[in-house]
Amino acid sequence: MSGIALAAAAAAGAVLLAAGFVLGRLAARRGGRSADPDLGTPVERATFHTLHTASLAAPPLRAGLTEETARRAAGTLRSLLGTEALCLTDRGAVLAWDGPGEDHHRAHVPEQAAETLETGRSRSVHTDCADPACPLRWAVIAPLTGEDGVLGALVAYGSRESAVLVRAATEVARWASVQLELAELDRSRTRIVEAEIRALRAQISPHFIFNSLAAIASFVRTDPEQARELLLEFADFTRYSFRKHGEFAQLADELRSIEQYLALAGARFGDRLKVTLQIAPEVLPVTLPFLCLQPLVENAVKHGLEDRERGCRVTIAARDAGAEAVVTVEDDGIGMDPELLRAVLRGEHPAGSGIGLSNVDERLRQVYGAEYGLVIETGVGAGMKVTVRIPKYRQGVHRSSP
């Protein structure tokens, strides 16, 4: 698939076709009896049943195609199609079976599905079952696909050959493939986020570490207690920055790490660096992407003190704004040309010109949506103000549940 819109269209088509298939089966079973008006028309009941059943099958498939997820989804997909039996396979073996006939049909599935796995096309085959009591006479084999091609197959069994079953099984397999592709997108997004966090960690400048340790060393003889406190701050800061678990953190933890960073920077720059914190206590529990604010503060310190002897002031504020928390990081330093800033946010950054800004902007947009990117006010010689808006009651609208 080329995108979420195409995936949604394919899913809608699959569900509507399956609804028609289920409706036909329900109507046939009811023998044309009139519907109870309190329960809706047969079309409305069939559509509701189909959508509800599809919603039950989606979560397992969104976790990928494994033996466990196939087992959880097979029964629901069989109910969606109304077939005598159904099985799901990967490219090598049957992952799950639901319904009768497994004891003597399962072994033949890999051979029957081989052509579909090779060509990616659905096909209908006679099962050649020798058991006269077995209802599994025909099988429809439809491919399950993903970003890298055919991942497996959905095999639906019926008592007779049916063109409707072929169409319905094919469309339901396409719908299932959309869920599997979304699972791949989720995994890709997770890998991207992890890579971005690694990039941020790598950006914790070796020069900053060296300078911090040099500043600490300078206090060892003159102020041992201060040196001890700074060593503890340095240890806590690096421990937090290089932690292994979690894409998200509380604002309180992020601010604590920033305070440690500023304490170390202050040991180096002394009175040249002045910091003001204005934090509303009610926003401290708000969750936001890990290491989202520290690059903004580092950028403010770097550009605030660049080519300036008189020092600079960095102001960090966090306030409650109803459904959102708003965090601003402001400095009165040299600022930046707006055109250069736009290039930085597009990722076209010259060395050392603010990779952290583009990284944080991209992560915020991925997690919360395009409207939650960084808002930056700056100009040459005018300092810089960076505003981050964080929804208070959700971790991320594009982040799937585990």
C-alpha positions as CSV (number, residue, x, y, z in Angstrom):
1,M,0.0,0.0,0.0
2,S,1.1,3.5,-0.7
3,G,-0.4,5.2,2.4
4,I,-2.9,5.3,5.2
5,A,-5.6,6.7,2.9
6,L,-5.2,3.8,0.5
7,A,-5.2,1.4,3.4
8,A,-8.4,2.8,4.7
9,A,-10.1,2.6,1.3
10,A,-9.1,-1.0,1.0
11,A,-10.4,-1.8,4.5
12,A,-13.7,-0.1,3.8
13,G,-14.2,-2.0,0.5
14,A,-13.4,-5.3,2.2
15,V,-15.8,-4.6,5.1
16,L,-18.6,-3.6,2.7
17,L,-18.2,-6.6,0.5
18,A,-18.0,-8.9,3.5
19,A,-21.2,-7.2,4.9
20,G,-22.9,-8.1,1.6
21,F,-21.7,-11.7,1.9
22,V,-22.9,-12.0,5.5
23,L,-26.2,-10.3,4.6
24,G,-26.8,-12.9,1.8
25,R,-26.1,-15.7,4.3
26,L,-28.4,-14.2,6.9
27,A,-31.2,-13.6,4.4
28,A,-30.9,-17.2,3.1
29,R,-31.0,-18.6,6.7
30,R,-34.1,-16.5,7.6
31,G,-35.9,-17.5,4.4
32,G,-36.9,-14.0,3.6
33,R,-38.7,-13.3,6.9
34,S,-39.4,-9.7,7.7
35,A,-37.2,-7.9,10.1
36,D,-38.2,-6.8,13.6
37,P,-38.3,-3.0,13.2
38,D,-36.9,-2.6,16.7
39,L,-33.7,-4.4,15.7
40,G,-33.3,-2.6,12.3
41,T,-33.4,-4.0,8.8
42,P,-31.5,-7.1,7.8
43,V,-29.0,-4.8,6.0
44,E,-28.4,-2.7,9.1
45,R,-28.1,-5.8,11.4
46,A,-25.7,-7.5,8.9
47,T,-23.6,-4.4,8.6
48,F,-23.4,-3.9,12.3
49,H,-22.5,-7.6,12.9
50,T,-19.8,-7.4,10.2
51,L,-18.2,-4.2,11.5
52,H,-18.3,-5.5,15.1
53,T,-16.7,-8.7,14.1
54,A,-14.0,-7.0,12.0
55,S,-13.2,-4.7,15.0
56,L,-12.5,-7.9,17.1
57,A,-10.1,-9.3,14.5
58,A,-8.1,-6.1,14.0
59,P,-6.2,-5.9,17.3
60,P,-4.4,-9.3,17.0
61,L,-3.5,-8.6,13.3
62,R,-2.2,-5.2,14.3
63,A,0.5,-7.1,16.3
64,G,1.8,-8.8,13.1
65,L,1.4,-12.4,11.7
66,T,2.5,-14.9,14.3
67,E,1.2,-18.2,15.7
68,E,-0.3,-16.4,18.6
69,T,-2.0,-13.5,16.7
70,A,-3.2,-15.9,14.0
71,R,-4.8,-18.1,16.7
72,R,-6.6,-15.1,18.2
73,A,-7.8,-13.8,14.8
74,A,-8.8,-17.1,13.0
75,G,-12.1,-17.6,14.9
76,T,-13.2,-14.0,14.3
77,L,-12.3,-14.1,10.6
78,R,-14.2,-17.4,10.2
79,S,-17.2,-15.8,11.9
80,L,-16.9,-12.8,9.6
81,L,-17.0,-15.1,6.5
82,G,-19.4,-17.6,7.9
83,T,-17.4,-20.5,6.5
84,E,-17.2,-24.1,7.7
85,A,-13.5,-23.8,8.6
86,L,-10.6,-21.3,8.2
87,C,-6.9,-21.3,8.6
88,L,-4.1,-18.8,8.5
89,T,-0.6,-19.5,7.3
90,D,2.7,-17.8,7.0
91,R,5.0,-18.7,4.1
92,G,6.1,-21.9,5.7
93,A,3.4,-23.5,7.8
94,V,-0.1,-23.3,9.1
95,L,-0.3,-20.9,12.0
96,A,-3.9,-21.4,13.2
97,W,-7.0,-23.4,12.3
98,D,-10.6,-22.8,13.3
99,G,-13.4,-25.3,12.7
100,P,-13.6,-29.0,11.8
101,G,-11.4,-31.1,9.6
102,E,-8.0,-30.0,10.9
103,D,-7.0,-33.6,11.5
104,H,-7.0,-34.6,7.8
105,H,-6.8,-31.2,6.0
106,R,-4.1,-29.3,7.7
107,A,-1.2,-31.3,6.3
108,H,-2.3,-30.5,2.7
109,V,-2.5,-26.7,3.2
110,P,1.2,-25.9,2.4
111,E,0.9,-27.7,-0.9
112,Q,-2.4,-26.1,-1.8
113,A,-1.3,-22.6,-0.8
114,A,2.1,-22.8,-2.6
115,E,0.8,-21.2,-5.9
116,T,-0.9,-18.4,-4.1
117,L,2.2,-17.7,-2.0
118,E,4.2,-17.6,-5.1
119,T,1.9,-15.5,-7.4
120,G,0.0,-13.4,-4.8
121,R,-3.3,-14.4,-6.5
122,S,-6.4,-15.9,-4.9
123,R,-7.5,-19.3,-6.2
124,S,-10.3,-21.8,-5.5
125,V,-9.4,-25.6,-5.3
126,H,-11.2,-28.8,-4.6
127,T,-10.1,-30.4,-1.4
128,D,-10.4,-34.0,-2.7
129,C,-11.5,-35.0,0.7
130,A,-12.1,-38.8,1.0
131,D,-14.3,-38.5,4.1
132,P,-18.0,-38.4,3.1
133,A,-19.0,-36.8,6.4
134,C,-16.5,-33.9,6.1
135,P,-18.1,-30.6,5.0
136,L,-14.9,-29.2,3.6
137,R,-15.2,-29.7,-0.1
138,W,-13.8,-26.5,-1.5
139,A,-11.1,-24.1,-0.3
140,V,-10.5,-20.5,-1.3
141,I,-6.9,-19.5,-0.8
142,A,-6.3,-15.7,-0.6
143,P,-2.9,-14.0,-0.1
144,L,-2.0,-12.0,3.0
145,T,0.4,-9.3,1.9
146,G,2.6,-6.6,3.5
147,E,5.4,-4.2,2.5
148,D,7.7,-7.0,1.5
149,G,5.2,-9.0,-0.6
150,V,3.2,-12.1,0.3
151,L,3.4,-12.9,4.0
152,G,1.0,-15.9,4.2
153,A,-2.4,-17.0,3.2
154,L,-6.0,-17.0,4.4
155,V,-7.7,-20.3,3.5
156,A,-11.5,-20.4,3.8
157,Y,-13.3,-23.8,3.5
158,G,-16.9,-24.3,2.2
159,S,-19.2,-27.2,1.3
160,R,-19.5,-26.2,-2.3
161,E,-17.8,-24.0,-4.9
162,S,-19.0,-20.4,-4.6
163,A,-18.0,-17.3,-6.5
164,V,-19.3,-15.2,-3.6
165,L,-17.0,-16.9,-1.2
166,V,-14.1,-16.4,-3.5
167,R,-14.8,-12.6,-3.6
168,A,-15.5,-12.4,0.1
169,A,-12.5,-14.3,1.2
170,T,-10.3,-12.3,-1.1
171,E,-11.6,-9.0,0.2
172,V,-11.3,-10.1,3.8
173,A,-7.8,-11.2,3.2
174,R,-7.1,-7.7,1.7
175,W,-8.6,-6.1,4.9
176,A,-6.4,-8.4,7.0
177,S,-3.4,-7.4,4.9
178,V,-4.1,-3.8,5.7
179,Q,-3.9,-4.6,9.4
180,L,-0.7,-6.4,8.9
181,E,0.8,-3.5,6.9
182,L,-0.2,-1.1,9.6
183,A,1.6,-3.4,12.1
184,E,4.7,-3.1,9.9
185,L,4.3,0.7,9.8
186,D,4.0,0.7,13.6
187,R,7.2,-1.4,13.9
188,S,8.9,0.9,11.4
189,R,7.8,4.0,13.4
190,T,9.1,2.4,16.6
191,R,12.5,1.8,14.9
192,I,12.6,5.4,13.7
193,V,11.8,6.7,17.1
194,E,14.5,4.5,18.7
195,A,17.0,5.7,16.0
196,E,16.1,9.3,16.7
197,I,16.6,8.8,20.4
198,R,20.0,7.3,19.7
199,A,20.8,10.3,17.5
200,L,19.9,12.6,20.4
201,R,22.0,10.6,22.8
202,A,24.9,10.8,20.3
203,Q,24.4,14.5,20.1
204,I,25.2,14.9,23.8
205,S,28.4,16.5,22.9
206,P,31.7,14.9,23.9
207,H,32.8,18.5,24.3
208,F,30.0,19.0,26.8
209,I,31.1,15.9,28.7
210,F,34.7,16.9,28.6
211,N,34.0,20.5,29.7
212,S,31.7,19.3,32.5
213,L,34.4,17.0,33.9
214,A,37.0,19.7,33.5
215,A,34.7,22.2,35.4
216,I,34.2,19.6,38.2
217,A,37.9,19.0,38.4
218,S,38.5,22.7,38.9
219,F,36.4,22.6,42.1
220,V,38.1,19.5,43.6
221,R,40.7,21.5,45.5
222,T,38.9,24.8,45.9
223,D,35.4,23.6,46.8
224,P,35.3,19.8,47.3
225,E,31.6,19.8,48.3
226,Q,30.7,21.6,45.1
227,A,32.7,19.1,43.1
228,R,30.9,16.3,44.8
229,E,27.5,17.8,44.1
230,L,28.4,18.3,40.4
231,L,29.6,14.8,40.1
232,L,26.3,13.5,41.4
233,E,24.4,15.8,39.0
234,F,26.6,14.5,36.1
235,A,26.0,10.9,37.1
236,D,22.2,11.4,37.3
237,F,22.1,13.4,34.0
238,T,24.0,10.7,32.0
239,R,22.0,7.9,33.7
240,Y,18.7,9.5,32.6
241,S,19.9,10.4,29.1
242,F,21.1,6.9,28.4
243,R,18.3,4.9,30.0
244,K,17.2,1.9,27.9
245,H,13.4,1.8,28.3
246,G,10.5,4.0,27.4
247,E,9.7,6.3,24.5
248,F,7.9,8.6,26.9
249,A,8.6,10.4,30.2
250,Q,6.9,12.7,32.6
251,L,7.5,16.4,32.3
252,A,8.8,16.4,35.9
253,D,11.6,13.9,34.9
254,E,12.5,15.8,31.8
255,L,12.8,19.1,33.8
256,R,14.9,17.4,36.5
257,S,17.3,16.2,33.8
258,I,17.4,19.8,32.4
259,E,18.2,21.2,35.8
260,Q,21.1,18.8,36.0
261,Y,22.3,19.9,32.6
262,L,22.0,23.5,33.6
263,A,23.9,22.9,36.8
264,L,26.8,21.5,34.8
265,A,26.7,24.2,32.2
266,G,26.6,26.8,35.1
267,A,29.7,25.3,36.6
268,R,31.5,26.1,33.3
269,F,30.0,29.5,32.4
270,G,29.4,30.9,35.9
271,D,27.6,34.2,36.0
272,R,27.5,34.4,32.2
273,L,24.5,32.0,32.2
274,K,21.4,33.1,34.0
275,V,18.4,30.7,34.1
276,T,14.8,31.4,35.1
277,L,12.3,28.6,35.6
278,Q,8.5,29.2,35.7
279,I,6.8,25.8,36.1
280,A,3.1,25.3,37.0
281,P,3.0,22.3,39.3
282,E,-0.2,20.9,37.8
283,V,1.6,20.1,34.5
284,L,4.4,18.1,36.0
285,P,2.7,14.7,35.6
286,V,2.1,15.3,31.8
287,T,3.7,12.7,29.6
288,L,5.8,13.7,26.6
289,P,8.4,12.1,24.3
290,F,11.6,11.2,26.0
291,L,14.5,13.6,25.6
292,C,12.2,16.1,23.9
293,L,13.1,19.3,25.8
294,Q,16.8,18.9,26.7
295,P,17.9,19.5,23.0
296,L,15.9,22.8,23.0
297,V,17.6,23.9,26.2
298,E,21.0,22.9,24.9
299,N,20.3,24.9,21.8
300,A,19.3,27.9,23.9
301,V,22.5,27.8,25.9
302,K,24.7,27.3,22.9
303,H,23.2,30.1,20.8
304,G,22.6,32.3,23.8
305,L,26.2,32.4,24.8
306,E,27.7,32.3,21.3
307,D,29.9,35.3,20.6
308,R,28.7,37.1,23.6
309,E,30.8,38.3,26.5
310,R,28.0,39.7,28.6
311,G,26.2,36.3,28.9
312,C,22.6,35.4,28.3
313,R,19.4,34.5,30.1
314,V,17.5,31.3,29.4
315,T,13.9,31.2,30.5
316,I,12.0,27.9,30.7
317,A,8.3,28.0,31.4
318,A,5.6,25.4,31.6
319,R,2.0,26.3,32.0
320,D,-1.5,24.7,32.0
321,A,-3.5,25.5,28.9
322,G,-6.7,23.5,29.4
323,A,-6.3,20.3,27.4
324,E,-2.7,21.0,26.8
325,A,0.5,21.8,28.6
326,V,2.6,24.6,26.9
327,V,6.3,24.6,27.4
328,T,8.5,27.5,26.2
329,V,12.3,27.7,26.0
330,E,13.6,31.2,25.4
331,D,17.0,32.9,25.2
332,D,18.1,36.4,24.5
333,G,21.1,35.3,22.4
334,I,22.1,35.8,18.8
335,G,19.0,34.3,17.3
336,M,18.9,32.8,13.8
337,D,17.9,33.8,10.3
338,P,14.4,32.5,9.6
339,E,15.4,31.1,6.3
340,L,18.2,29.1,7.9
341,L,15.7,27.9,10.6
342,R,13.3,26.6,7.9
343,A,16.2,24.7,6.4
344,V,17.1,23.3,9.8
345,L,13.5,22.1,10.3
346,R,13.5,20.5,6.8
347,G,16.6,18.6,7.8
348,E,18.9,20.6,5.6
349,H,21.0,21.7,8.5
350,P,24.7,22.8,8.2
351,A,26.9,21.1,10.8
352,G,26.2,22.3,14.3
353,S,23.2,24.5,13.4
354,G,20.6,22.7,15.4
355,I,20.0,19.1,14.5
356,G,18.1,18.8,17.8
357,L,15.4,21.2,16.7
358,S,14.6,19.2,13.6
359,N,14.7,15.9,15.5
360,V,12.3,17.1,18.2
361,D,10.0,18.8,15.7
362,E,9.7,15.5,13.7
363,R,9.1,13.4,16.8
364,L,6.3,15.7,18.0
365,R,4.6,15.6,14.6
366,Q,4.9,11.8,14.5
367,V,3.5,11.3,17.9
368,Y,0.7,13.9,18.2
369,G,0.1,15.1,14.6
370,A,1.3,17.8,12.2
371,E,-0.3,20.6,14.2
372,Y,1.9,19.8,17.2
373,G,5.2,20.7,15.6
374,L,7.6,23.2,17.2
375,V,6.6,26.9,17.0
376,I,9.8,29.0,16.8
377,E,10.1,32.8,17.0
378,T,13.5,34.2,16.1
379,G,15.5,36.7,14.1
380,V,19.1,37.7,13.7
381,G,20.2,39.3,17.0
382,A,16.7,38.8,18.4
383,G,17.1,35.7,20.5
384,M,14.9,32.6,20.1
385,K,11.7,31.4,21.6
386,V,10.6,27.7,21.1
387,T,7.1,26.7,22.1
388,V,6.0,23.0,22.6
389,R,2.3,22.1,23.0
390,I,1.6,18.7,24.6
391,P,-1.8,17.1,24.8
392,K,-2.3,16.4,28.5
393,Y,-4.5,13.3,28.3
394,R,-2.9,11.1,25.6
395,Q,0.6,9.7,25.0
396,G,0.4,9.8,21.2
397,V,-2.4,9.7,18.7
398,H,-0.2,7.7,16.3
399,R,1.1,5.3,18.8
400,S,-0.5,1.8,18.9
401,S,-1.2,0.1,22.2
402,P,1.2,-2.7,23.2
